[in-house]
């Protein structure tokens, strides 16, 4: 059976704050969330792994995005 994590456990597993994970939930950007009721929600570890895999980039991709953001922040 797949391990279930609550929000606090999932945030710790991902190395982010619970506030970040909550923001991702609201924005639809985080791993798949299961909600049985307003007080009973959880993540599956396998879904977290699948979501993390979609975030994989090459070093060149990571650098070019950082460079683009840095250049955009500079005044003209």
C-alpha positions as CSV (number, residue, x, y, z in Angstrom):
1,X,0.0,0.0,0.0
2,X,1.2,3.5,-0.8
3,X,2.2,5.7,2.2
4,X,-0.1,8.6,2.9
5,X,1.4,11.9,4.2
6,X,-0.5,14.8,5.8
7,X,0.4,18.4,4.7
8,X,3.0,18.8,7.4
9,X,4.6,15.5,6.6
10,X,4.5,16.2,2.8
11,X,6.1,19.6,3.3
12,X,8.9,18.1,5.4
13,X,9.4,15.4,2.8
14,X,9.7,18.0,0.1
15,X,11.9,20.3,2.2
16,X,9.4,23.2,1.9
17,X,7.3,25.0,4.4
18,X,3.6,24.1,5.0
19,X,2.8,27.6,3.8
20,X,4.5,26.9,0.4
21,X,2.8,23.6,0.0
22,X,-0.6,25.3,0.8
23,X,0.1,28.0,-1.8
24,X,0.9,25.3,-4.3
25,X,-2.4,23.6,-3.5
26,X,-4.3,26.9,-4.1
27,X,-2.4,27.6,-7.3
28,X,-2.7,24.0,-8.6
29,X,1.1,23.7,-8.8
30,X,1.9,21.0,-6.2
31,X,1.6,17.3,-6.1
32,X,-1.8,15.6,-6.3
33,X,-3.8,16.2,-3.2
34,X,-6.6,13.9,-1.9
35,X,-9.3,15.5,0.2
36,X,-11.8,13.2,2.0
37,X,-13.2,16.2,3.9
38,X,-12.2,19.7,4.9
39,X,-10.1,18.3,7.7
40,X,-8.9,15.1,6.1
41,X,-6.5,15.5,3.3
42,X,-3.4,13.7,2.3
43,X,-0.7,13.1,-0.3
44,X,0.6,9.8,-1.6
45,X,4.4,9.4,-1.6
46,X,4.2,7.9,-5.1
47,X,2.4,11.1,-6.4
48,X,5.0,13.3,-4.7
49,X,7.7,11.3,-6.5
50,X,5.8,11.6,-9.9
51,X,5.4,15.3,-9.4
52,X,9.1,15.8,-8.5
53,X,10.0,14.0,-11.7
54,X,8.1,16.5,-13.8
55,X,10.3,19.3,-12.2
56,X,13.6,17.7,-13.5
57,X,15.6,20.1,-15.7
58,X,19.1,20.0,-17.2
59,X,21.8,22.2,-15.8
60,X,21.6,24.3,-19.0
61,X,17.9,24.8,-18.6
62,X,18.3,25.7,-14.9
63,X,21.0,28.2,-15.7
64,X,19.2,29.8,-18.7
65,X,16.0,30.3,-16.6
66,X,18.0,31.9,-13.8
67,X,19.9,34.1,-16.3
68,X,16.7,35.2,-18.0
69,X,15.1,36.1,-14.6
70,X,18.2,38.0,-13.5
71,X,18.4,39.9,-16.7
72,X,14.7,40.8,-16.5
73,X,15.2,42.2,-13.0
74,X,18.0,44.6,-14.1
75,X,16.9,48.1,-15.0
76,X,17.4,49.1,-18.7
